Amino acid sequence: MSLQTQDTAIAVPTKRFFVSMLTRDITLADAILDLLDNCLDGALRLANGSDVDYSQHFVNIKLAADHFSIEDNCGGIPREVAINYAFKMGREPDDDRDSDTETIGMYGVGMKRAIFKMGREALVRTRNADDTFEVPITSAWLEAKGWDPLPINEPTEAGEKFAEPGTVITVRNLYEGVSRHFANEAFENEVRTAISEHFTMFLQWGLKVDLNGKPVKPVLVEVLVSERDDGPAPFVFQKTIDDVLVSITVGLNTGRGLGDDEEEDSGFERDRSSATAGWTVLCNDRAVIVGDKSRLTGWGDGIPLYHPQFAIITGIIEFRSKLADKLPVTTTKRALDTSSNVWLESLVKMKEGMRVWISYTNQWKNHPRADQTNFWEDARPLPLRGAIAAVTSRDATKKTDDYVEFNPQKAKVLPEPPGKTPSSRRIVFSRPVEEIRLVSKMLFDIDDQRPGIVGEKCFELTLTKAKKQDG
């Protein structure tokens, strides 16, 4: 009986399919964020389990019509990692390099996908400790059918040295559409906003990110917390679900929005920032979405749809885990996996916190905001961790080994409007400047009194007259 050779079917992806299809699942801006995310992962590995001092790290990004570059001082790529992992198209199940770090990379495609998205030629230059080398990715390699190993070369530019360990990635021979985007100021602003949101926590901790020579500022997502134990405070919930630490706070939006220390006035009466109203979702310190006001985060699902009345409400939720595949985030790192159990369980508590503050705004909607000011005089804006720490120390907070929860409504610390005072309405009208000056001169003996004060005085005089007639 003769033995027959069994036929086999080829089951490996072609390079053209892998490169072209993989890059369609990510936007150009998200590809840039992926590369910046790799820089932060490098800083995390460099710290080797210690707290990272992000103020010691920088990332410089350059967008131009003829090239893209990103440079950092975040430790560089170890040669062993370059040989075995960094340039492999995907991560093997036994690749546990980041098992002790809180990152959100899990598939091993970020750097390659970003490069393939932009152009046909790239050079990755890196210094790890005292070892410097470079890896070129050429158009010839991209167009070849096989997955030939990439060369690891000694630096070709002998005069150009790294002052400290880090990496420089340069992409040239850009695709036509990419080149046009990189030369467009509107796209640069889009990327700047995306960085300020997605990496807001790292920027607040001192990380320096420059885009085309200008520093990127963080978007501040915070809630107001009174310093008094019986003062108003946000809703807080914290619990570990499926190996993921879930932290939630819902409270009043501070309205500081984009900035640093330029705006010190964070008082209750200032205008709120609608950009940070709604829900901000963080995964291991990266903001996946900022200021979401859709059904995605519960609006209109058992609670009202988002409305301008709710512009003072901010919810922040963070998922933390050393097991990146447990986080409810997609491969783009800028979208949520809303089918995950950890997300669905968390959504229940998110809605509970929203109901507290929707009820609060309903109570106060017919009263001037100034009526609430004295209740919030000692309140200060705090990010998620600061808010949870401040509230956890209160006696009314429920604390066990498994969870932390504080409901300001049940704790009766939220201010209530005076019950017997008639509801207030705001009166707004416009008159010609000349007429306002004329009335101002008659009432105050000056012609440049503030229009609001002139209008209020006119109403007071008319109200006094109306009361006399009514009496």
Steps between C-alpha positions, in 0.01 A plus 500: 500500500664824387508810721361812339632846581224712652433832330503813717329836460696820547351695793724800548396857417663671205703806590290722272179392673648538848643847437208648306212357705655549845551870438137557397381436854675805644492871422816694424469697825458178701808354332702794634353447847603134480863602450482745790347224712803284425723777635312492831525122514877544466508743794297251704742217423798726570364564851500123556214494748571836663285810457578680176610863523339617176642849543835349398367377166419671170345405166552722194272442199550655157236501225615620158402449138812293431548307826380408847719458806456421868786524748508413870736444792299214647767230523527367147447146369721222641678308221349170615150650480576634151623158386215294645194720550488868399484448122296179502156541344292409804562369849544134590304354797826443690613862457459621859734799490240737650339264748607724790419836343172688456500566129219461244703343218409135451525402134852601399399690186502868606839620372490298178141596421575870556804489269313311226212750530730792419751404235727254321834575667586515870804502722485407868808622687537419868736507794444267795756550778823533294385288206399699190366346179248559222245298308402614147166409343525554124246509218678200349438301819135609506446401136673162532271200541684336787540604863876532489674599825575869533869594535628645827784734407756709677417872474570635150517861615809488718481868589148476633496361853232458765559719804306246707319170442202539270360437153450697178260371235504676163256418220563623146358437154161586646177402328346793314197537730720477809734767364207735444370439853840562658527835319151604613473722808151368576634145523782619727236653730305173493808307610582758768148470645517120488832498690376753757199274570642148468816571700359763735612315815861465382511865392369602843775289659766696311553314171615748235348444156583740217312490169674692222695695760206603720422338838175309541289592804274253682122513507404515867220261592414560867212516746435738790551361852432692821770484765236469776395153608137609475550710185387411146700229327477280190357150473786249539523127438802269486511122464707228334299321230654213299858595600437864405493777758204722409492855639204733441420855600209719388478862609500862395713595203763757601499657154877544482524302177824547308777665695759496775543770763396793283147500640493496878133587540320167535204639695153358481354781289748479213384366165513124467694331219260294292800316352562323832134464600367147459720194545876461476624140489858416599683170455832479687526881504422543126176683421314281253219755460449848647167672565273236346133601504347210306322171568844339505546619858139462609337829397144428387512143633279506810601862564439816293687571180780753543371858512677836556352498852747218574807692379613531862515121545826314449549127540843335503557126495833321493585135437837382633661161451835343423306264272446730201264256327257541792452872429186602306696665217546418131827470307486869403509587874249777426177301502320287758415132497153546645421128488751418774364395838710755690347781293142376540535465878661843528225661293248421775697710749567772243126547456447501876744788534342683207153477656629670815626802307214516252270523803723775640483708181122452485469645851706806417408567137265789580741668741793728413834324522615766746253361756719190529833680531528507879451122516804444277736770632758253632469254211805430287537329162652152520576230244363149545756363746502818707120504521484137609773551762324809639160332521632168635615676819142606584308322772193454277698304239435127487831317506577127495788291368307462174366844421463870584173686447373848582159629393474874579121487467465228765762672717290819478795725419361655181361853538128542445329817379286687755163326488273798559676747277320558167679352201729744324530576130779674320409819311711573194443780246703734284475874444708745293822610669399866484179430693684295766747786551214749530325292769831431675567877522156560650520218758868504598627838379748318274438386144709179500347289776485129414187417292400220739501737798302760304239239406476366856452853641225570246319184608535585871347845446213357296444222756478756784243697301302182420488398868365843600226479238417143608482605868 
